[in-house]
């Protein structure tokens, strides 16, 4: 009828675009017969193109090769040409050497994190003692004490190099021991010198003169139990050995005596001096 306005169509704006897309997807599935979509899988990598990465300390193939070579060389019933036998013997020696080096390197990598902390703190302490020894030598005006102070400075230098260049492949023997004395309330009595490995200390002193400290620190031949580990064997007479068996306490060495005389002076000096950190 003229003059009568028709009502406008009401649109439902509450439905989102997600609902419309869902309706379209469901209608498409119905048209396709409700067939599920196949998942897309990535193609498997070709094992031929993948680079082989052996384990860090995989020694089994090397050990197997050594066993194989030994079996071949031990066969007496077969006549092996001389040139082939020589080649196999050389290969066996090379494999055995490679195995010993790999095993030593594995022991070294296990020792480094085990003694890293104690080596770091002892380096700091040895550096502080060396600074104090140098300061006492420079401030000294008495000629009679000059030789003793020079010897003390040399001992501190060897102590520092002991903490720096002690072989990484061997268990570290500490130079210092921290002990709390309940009877004595003196704070300076908390640290005592125990001397460390006297034989290795002398080796470090010798390497300082030769200039081969880096080889001492990183050398795999210094593994405990190896023939070169005891480079300077200590031989004592029979009388000294008998006396040592009777004694219950060990007599201090000359180095320990010289160091113990300066411990109280070193500990009472300026402990708040800034040290440079040494890291592995």
C-alpha positions in Angstrom: 0.0 0.0 0.0 1.2 3.5 -0.8 2.4 5.4 2.2 3.2 2.2 4.3 6.9 1.6 5.0 8.2 -1.9 4.9 10.3 -3.0 7.9 14.0 -3.4 7.0 15.5 -6.9 7.2 17.3 -7.7 10.5 20.9 -8.9 10.1 22.5 -11.0 12.8 25.8 -9.2 13.3 26.6 -11.3 16.4 28.1 -14.1 14.3 31.7 -13.7 13.6 33.7 -14.5 10.5 35.0 -17.6 12.2 31.4 -19.0 12.4 30.9 -18.4 8.7 34.1 -20.1 7.7 33.2 -23.0 9.9 29.9 -23.3 8.1 31.6 -23.2 4.7 34.1 -25.9 5.8 31.3 -28.2 7.0 29.3 -27.8 3.8 32.4 -28.5 1.8 33.0 -31.7 3.7 29.4 -32.8 3.1 29.9 -32.3 -0.6 33.1 -34.3 -0.6 31.5 -37.2 1.3 33.0 -36.3 4.7 36.5 -37.4 3.5 39.2 -36.5 6.1 42.1 -34.5 4.8 45.4 -36.2 4.6 48.2 -34.8 6.8 51.2 -33.5 5.1 54.4 -35.3 6.2 57.9 -34.0 5.7 60.0 -36.3 3.6 62.5 -38.3 5.6 66.1 -37.3 5.1 68.3 -39.5 3.0 70.7 -41.4 5.3 73.3 -41.4 2.5 73.5 -37.6 2.5 73.6 -37.2 6.3 77.1 -36.6 7.6 78.3 -39.1 10.1 79.4 -37.5 13.4 81.1 -39.9 15.8 80.9 -39.6 19.6 83.4 -37.4 21.4 85.1 -40.3 23.1 84.1 -43.2 20.9 87.0 -45.7 21.3 85.2 -48.9 20.4 86.0 -48.9 16.6 89.7 -48.3 17.5 89.7 -51.1 20.0 88.0 -53.4 17.6 90.7 -52.6 14.9 93.4 -53.4 17.4 91.9 -56.7 18.3 91.5 -57.6 14.6 95.2 -56.7 13.9 96.4 -58.8 16.8 94.4 -61.8 15.7 95.8 -61.6 12.2 99.4 -61.3 13.5 99.0 -64.1 16.0 97.9 -66.6 13.3 100.8 -69.1 12.9 99.1 -71.5 10.5 99.0 -69.0 7.7 102.0 -67.7 5.8 101.7 -63.9 5.6 104.0 -62.1 3.2 106.7 -60.1 5.0 105.7 -56.7 3.6 102.0 -57.2 4.7 103.1 -58.3 8.1 105.3 -55.2 8.5 102.5 -52.9 7.4 100.1 -54.5 9.9 102.6 -54.2 12.7 103.1 -50.5 12.0 99.3 -50.0 11.8 98.9 -51.8 15.2 101.5 -49.6 16.8 99.8 -46.5 15.4 96.4 -47.6 16.6 97.7 -48.4 20.1 99.4 -45.0 20.3 96.2 -43.3 19.2 94.2 -45.2 21.8 96.5 -44.2 24.6 96.4 -40.6 23.6 92.6 -40.6 23.3 92.2 -42.3 26.8 94.6 -39.7 28.3 92.7 -36.9 26.7 89.4 -38.2 28.2 91.0 -38.4 31.7 92.3 -34.8 31.2 88.8 -33.5 30.3 87.4 -35.2 33.4 90.1 -33.7 35.7 89.7 -30.1 34.5 86.2 -29.4 36.0 86.9 -31.4 39.1 89.8 -29.3 40.3 88.9 -26.0 38.6 87.6 -24.3 41.7 90.4 -25.2 44.1 93.0 -24.2 41.5 91.4 -20.9 40.9 91.3 -20.0 44.6 94.9 -21.1 45.2 96.0 -19.0 42.2 94.5 -16.0 43.9 96.2 -16.8 47.2 99.6 -17.4 45.6 99.3 -14.2 43.6 98.6 -12.3 46.9 101.6 -13.9 48.6 103.8 -13.0 45.7 102.8 -9.4 45.8 103.5 -9.2 49.5 106.9 -10.9 49.0 107.9 -8.4 46.3 106.8 -5.5 48.4 108.8 -6.7 51.4 111.9 -7.1 49.2 111.5 -3.6 47.7 111.0 -2.0 51.1 113.9 -3.8 52.7 116.9 -1.7 53.7 118.8 -4.4 55.7 121.4 -6.1 53.5 121.5 -9.2 55.8 117.8 -9.9 55.1 118.1 -9.4 51.3 119.1 -13.0 50.5 116.3 -14.5 52.6 113.7 -12.2 51.0 114.9 -13.1 47.5 114.6 -16.7 48.4 111.1 -16.1 49.7 110.1 -14.3 46.5 111.4 -17.2 44.5 109.4 -19.7 46.5 106.3 -17.6 46.0 106.9 -17.5 42.2 107.3 -21.2 42.1 104.1 -21.6 44.2 102.2 -19.4 41.7 103.5 -21.4 38.7 102.6 -24.6 40.6 99.0 -23.5 40.7 99.1 -22.4 37.1 101.0 -25.1 35.4 100.3 -28.2 37.4 99.5 -31.0 34.9 95.8 -30.9 34.1 95.8 -34.7 33.6 96.8 -35.4 37.2 94.7 -35.0 40.4 95.7 -31.6 41.8 97.5 -31.7 45.2 96.6 -28.5 47.1 99.3 -26.2 48.4 97.2 -24.7 51.2 94.8 -26.2 53.7 92.1 -24.4 55.5 91.5 -25.5 59.1 89.5 -23.9 62.0 91.1 -24.1 65.4 88.5 -24.0 68.1 91.0 -23.4 70.9 92.7 -20.5 69.2 90.5 -17.5 68.4 93.2 -15.9 66.2 91.8 -15.3 62.7 95.2 -15.5 61.1 95.5 -19.2 62.1 92.8 -20.3 59.6 95.2 -21.0 56.7 98.2 -23.3 56.9 100.7 -24.5 54.3 100.9 -28.2 53.6 103.4 -28.1 50.9 101.5 -29.8 48.0 103.4 -32.4 45.8 107.0 -31.8 46.6 108.2 -33.7 43.6 106.0 -31.8 41.2 107.0 -28.5 42.9 110.6 -29.3 42.0 109.6 -30.2 38.5 107.8 -26.9 38.1 111.0 -25.1 39.4 113.0 -26.9 36.8 110.5 -26.1 34.0 110.7 -22.5 34.9 114.4 -22.5 34.1 113.9 -24.4 30.9 110.9 -22.3 29.8 108.6 -25.4 29.1 105.8 -24.7 31.6 103.1 -24.9 28.9 104.2 -28.4 27.9 104.0 -29.4 31.6 100.5 -28.1 31.9 99.0 -29.7 28.8 101.3 -32.7 28.4 99.4 -36.0 28.3 102.5 -37.9 29.3 102.2 -36.7 32.9 99.3 -39.0 33.6 99.4 -40.6 37.0 101.1 -44.0 36.7 102.9 -43.3 33.5 106.7 -43.7 33.4 107.4 -40.0 32.9 105.2 -39.0 35.7 108.1 -39.7 38.1 110.7 -37.6 36.3 112.8 -36.9 39.4 112.7 -40.0 41.6 113.7 -39.4 45.2 116.1 -42.1 46.5 116.9 -42.2 50.2 119.6 -44.2 51.9 118.7 -47.2 54.0 119.3 -45.4 57.3 116.9 -42.6 56.3 114.3 -45.1 55.3 114.6 -46.9 58.7 114.4 -43.6 60.6 111.3 -42.6 58.5 109.6 -45.8 59.5 110.1 -45.2 63.2 109.0 -41.6 63.1 105.4 -40.8 63.4 105.6 -37.2 62.2 107.1 -36.1 58.9 109.9 -33.6 59.1 109.2 -30.4 57.2 111.2 -29.8 54.0 113.4 -26.7 53.5 110.8 -25.2 51.3 108.1 -25.7 53.8 110.2 -24.3 56.6 111.1 -21.2 54.6 107.4 -20.7 53.7 106.1 -21.3 57.2 108.3 -18.5 58.6 106.6 -16.0 56.4 103.0 -17.2 56.7 102.2 -15.1 59.8 103.6 -12.0 58.2 101.8 -12.6 54.9 98.4 -13.2 56.5 98.6 -10.1 58.7 99.4 -7.9 55.8 96.9 -6.1 53.6 94.5 -8.9 52.7 92.1 -6.5 51.0 94.4 -6.0 48.0 92.7 -6.5 44.7 93.8 -9.6 42.8 93.6 -10.4 39.1 91.6 -13.5 38.5 93.2 -16.4 36.6 90.8 -18.6 34.7 91.4 -21.9 32.9 
